[in-house]
Amino acid sequence: MDAGSLVTITRASIGVPLGTIGLVTEVITLPPPVCGDAQFTTYIVKVFVDGSAKGRRYLARDLEKLS
């Protein structure tokens, strides 16, 4: 997934129901020294809920790419 990808949220959270559509606005990759041996990628997603857009952070496992 890259910035500009349209995604659906696969994990419900407070204020963001399951299946909500969002737009990836930024991709952040943390280097291994920060998170042990593993390398994690965090996605900043603009989520559209109730007519407003909120920026939220998600891991790849919580998103499904639509386009």
N, C-alpha and C positions, 0 to 999 in steps of 0.2 A: 504494500500500500504506500502511496505517495501523497503528498499534499495535493488536494483537489479531488481525492477519491470520495465517492459517495458510499456511505456505510450504514449498516443497521446495527443497533445495539443488541447484543445477545445476552446481556446480564442486566437485570433490572436493578436500579438503585433509587435512593430517595430523590424524588422529583423527576426521574427519567425512567419511564416504563419500558419494559421489554418490547423490542420491535421498533423503537424510535429511530427515525432516520437522522443522520448527521453528516457533516462535511469535514473531512480531515483538513485542518489548517496548518498543522506543524507536526514534524516527526522528530523525536528526540531519542538518540541512541546513547545509553549510558555505557561508558567503558568498563571492562572487567574489574579493575581495581575498586570501583565504586560499589559494585554488587557481587563481590566474591569472584568465582570462576565463570559465572554465566554472564552473558551480555543481553540486556533487556532493551527493548524498543518501546517507548511510550508515545502514544498518539494524542495530540491535542485535537479534540473534535468539537466543532460548533454544533450543538444539539438544538433542534427546533421543537420547543414544547410550548403549547398554549400561546402561539403567536409571537414568542420571544426567542432569542438565540442565546444560549449559554455555552461558554467554553468549558469543557470537562476533559480530564485525563483518563485514558483507557490503555490497557495492554492489548496486544494483538488478539489474544484468546477471547476478548470480550467484544470483538467487532467482526462483522461479516461484510466483505466488499460487494457492493452492488454494481458499480461501474468503474 
